Amino acid sequence: MIKVPDAVNLQAICHFNLATEFPKSEDGATYEELSQVSKLPEADVRRIIRGAMANHVFKEDSAGRVKHTAASRMLANTDLMRQWIGMYTEEMMPAGLNMVKGMVTWPNSQKPNHAVCSYQN
């Protein structure tokens, strides 16, 4: 099971193209370079990437450069994986987090528009 903080990091990596726009150099990339390609503040890029590193998505060498791992390379090269992450983080997670709210708002309802994915966030 994917934990919410892990899913959020994967969502950000895919949304901001951190894996796909990764510089092609074998030397990896600096956080500043990743900040430039993603158009995110460097501090945000550092938090996202380091959070993902806990699950072996990217790695950092002793010089502080970010490099691909097999997992991050898969995100960079596999459209289907990025699409699955998008579906999970943008559709399934929000619906799941609204389940109790839906049960309280529409008790015993069988109406299609009373589904937990009907909430507009």
Backbone hydrogen bonds in HBPLUS format (Angstrom, degrees):
<---DONOR---> <-ACCEPTOR-->    atom                        ^
c    i                          cat <-CA-CA->   ^        H-A-AA   ^      H-
h    n   atom  resd res      DA  || num        DHA   H-A  angle D-A-AA Bond
n    s   type  num  typ     dist DA aas  dist angle  dist       angle   num
A0006-ASP N   A0003-LYS O   3.05 MM   3  5.34 117.4  2.46 105.3 120.6     1
A0007-ALA N   A0003-LYS O   2.90 MM   4  6.16 158.5  1.94 158.2 165.4     2
A0008-VAL N   A0004-VAL O   2.86 MM   4  6.06 155.4  1.92 157.7 164.3     3
A0009-ASN N   A0005-PRO O   3.17 MM   4  6.39 156.2  2.23 142.0 147.1     4
A0010-LEU N   A0006-ASP O   3.07 MM   4  6.37 160.7  2.11 148.1 153.3     5
A0011-GLN N   A0007-ALA O   2.79 MM   4  6.00 155.9  1.85 149.5 156.7     6
A0012-ALA N   A0008-VAL O   2.97 MM   4  6.21 160.7  2.01 148.4 152.9     7
A0013-ILE N   A0009-ASN O   2.91 MM   4  6.16 159.7  1.95 150.8 156.6     8
A0014-CYS N   A0010-LEU O   2.99 MM   4  6.20 161.2  2.03 150.7 154.9     9
A0015-HIS N   A0011-GLN O   2.77 MM   4  5.88 167.1  1.78 155.1 159.7    10
A0016-PHE N   A0012-ALA O   2.93 MM   4  5.78 167.4  1.94 148.7 152.2    11
A0018-LEU N   A0013-ILE O   2.91 MM   5  4.94 141.0  2.06 142.3 150.7    12
A0017-ASN N   A0014-CYS O   3.25 MM   3  5.00 161.6  2.29  99.2 104.0    13
A0021-GLU N   A0017-ASN O   2.94 MM   4  5.58 156.9  1.99 141.7 147.1    14
A0022-PHE N   A0019-ALA O   3.45 MM   3  5.21 161.4  2.49  99.6 102.4    15
A0028-GLY N   A0025-SER O   3.18 MM   3  5.57 164.5  2.20 110.6 113.9    16
A0029-ALA N   A0066-VAL O   2.83 MM  37  5.16 149.8  1.92 140.5 150.5    17
A0066-VAL N   A0029-ALA O   2.69 MM  37  5.16 161.5  1.72 165.8 159.3    18
A0034-LEU N   A0030-THR O   3.09 MM   4  6.42 160.9  2.13 149.3 154.2    19
A0035-SER N   A0031-TYR O   2.84 MM   4  6.00 145.3  1.96 142.4 152.5    20
A0036-GLN N   A0032-GLU O   2.99 MM   4  6.29 149.5  2.09 144.9 152.4    21
A0037-VAL N   A0033-GLU O   3.09 MM   4  6.44 160.3  2.13 152.4 156.2    22
A0038-SER N   A0034-LEU O   3.03 MM   4  6.05 150.3  2.12 142.7 150.6    23
A0039-LYS N   A0035-SER O   2.80 MM   4  5.53 128.1  2.07 137.9 150.2    24
A0044-ASP N   A0041-PRO O   3.01 MM   3  5.40 123.6  2.34 107.5 121.1    25
A0045-VAL N   A0041-PRO O   3.12 MM   4  6.50 160.3  2.16 155.4 161.2    26
A0046-ARG N   A0042-GLU O   2.90 MM   4  6.12 162.2  1.94 153.7 158.5    27
A0047-ARG N   A0043-ALA O   3.08 MM   4  6.30 157.7  2.13 143.5 148.9    28
A0048-ILE N   A0044-ASP O   2.93 MM   4  6.17 166.6  1.95 155.6 158.9    29
A0049-ILE N   A0045-VAL O   2.88 MM   4  5.98 175.5  1.88 158.7 160.2    30
A0050-ARG N   A0046-ARG O   2.91 MM   4  5.88 163.2  1.94 146.1 151.8    31
A0051-GLY N   A0047-ARG O   2.92 MM   4  5.90 148.6  2.02 140.0 148.9    32
A0052-ALA N   A0048-ILE O   3.02 MM   4  6.27 151.6  2.10 145.9 153.5    33
A0053-MET N   A0049-ILE O   2.92 MM   4  6.19 139.7  2.08 144.9 156.8    34
A0054-ALA N   A0051-GLY O   3.38 MM   3  5.74 147.5  2.50 102.5 110.3    35
A0055-ASN N   A0052-ALA O   2.86 MM   3  5.51 158.2  1.91 117.9 125.1    36
A0057-VAL N   A0052-ALA O   3.16 MM   5  5.17 162.0  2.20 130.6 128.4    37
A0056-HIS N   A0053-MET O   2.96 MM   3  4.71 160.8  2.00 110.8 109.1    38
A0059-LYS N   A0067-LYS O   2.94 MM   8  5.29 142.0  2.08 147.7 153.8    39
A0067-LYS N   A0059-LYS O   2.74 MM   8  5.29 162.0  1.77 154.6 158.5    40
A0061-ASP N   A0065-ARG O   2.90 MM   4  5.49 160.1  1.94 153.6 157.0    41
A0064-GLY N   A0061-ASP O   2.89 MM   3  5.34 162.1  1.93 117.2 122.0    42
A0073-ARG N   A0069-THR O   2.89 MM   4  5.98 157.5  1.94 151.2 158.1    43
A0074-MET N   A0070-ALA O   2.97 MM   4  6.12 144.6  2.10 138.6 147.8    44
A0075-LEU N   A0071-ALA O   3.12 MM   4  6.48 151.8  2.20 143.5 150.6    45
A0076-ALA N   A0072-SER O   2.94 MM   4  6.22 147.0  2.05 141.6 151.1    46
A0077-ASN N   A0073-ARG O   2.96 MM   4  6.13 142.4  2.10 144.2 153.5    47
A0078-THR N   A0074-MET O   2.89 MM   4  5.57 128.6  2.16 150.9 157.7    48
A0082-ARG N   A0078-THR O   3.27 MM   4  6.67 162.8  2.30 153.7 158.0    49
A0083-GLN N   A0079-ASP O   2.86 MM   4  6.12 154.6  1.92 155.3 163.5    50
A0084-TRP N   A0080-LEU O   2.92 MM   4  6.12 153.9  1.99 145.1 151.9    51
A0085-ILE N   A0081-MET O   2.99 MM   4  6.25 162.4  2.02 151.6 155.9    52
A0086-GLY N   A0082-ARG O   2.98 MM   4  6.20 156.1  2.04 143.6 150.3    53
A0087-MET N   A0083-GLN O   2.90 MM   4  6.16 161.5  1.94 151.5 156.0    54
A0088-TYR N   A0084-TRP O   2.86 MM   4  6.06 166.1  1.88 155.4 159.3    55
A0089-THR N   A0085-ILE O   2.88 MM   4  5.96 171.3  1.88 154.4 157.0    56
A0090-GLU N   A0086-GLY O   2.84 MM   4  5.58 151.5  1.92 145.2 152.9    57
A0091-GLU N   A0087-MET O   2.99 MM   4  5.28 141.5  2.14 131.5 138.0    58
A0092-MET N   A0087-MET O   3.10 MM   5  6.52 161.5  2.13 153.1 159.0    59
A0093-MET N   A0088-TYR O   2.85 MM   5  6.00 157.7  1.90 164.8 169.6    60
A0095-ALA N   A0091-GLU O   3.27 MM   4  6.27 158.4  2.32 140.6 147.0    61
A0096-GLY N   A0092-MET O   2.90 MM   4  6.06 163.9  1.92 154.5 159.4    62
A0097-LEU N   A0093-MET O   2.89 MM   4  6.09 155.1  1.96 156.3 163.2    63
A0098-ASN N   A0095-ALA O   3.07 MM   3  5.19 143.8  2.21 100.7 111.6    64
A0099-MET N   A0096-GLY O   3.27 MM   3  5.29 167.4  2.29 105.9 109.2    65
A0102-GLY N   A0098-ASN O   2.87 MM   4  6.07 157.6  1.92 159.0 164.8    66
A0103-MET N   A0099-MET O   2.99 MM   4  6.30 153.4  2.06 149.5 157.1    67
A0104-VAL N   A0100-VAL O   2.95 MM   4  6.21 151.3  2.03 152.6 159.9    68
A0105-THR N   A0101-LYS O   2.87 MM   4  6.00 162.1  1.90 150.3 155.9    69
A0106-TRP N   A0102-GLY O   2.87 MM   4  5.74 165.9  1.89 148.1 152.2    70
A0109-SER N   A0106-TRP O   3.22 MM   3  5.49 164.0  2.25 130.6 128.3    71
A0114-HIS N   A0111-LYS O   2.96 MM   3  5.33 160.3  2.00 116.2 120.7    72
A0118-SER N   A0115-ALA O   2.84 MM   3  5.41 161.8  1.88 122.3 125.8    73
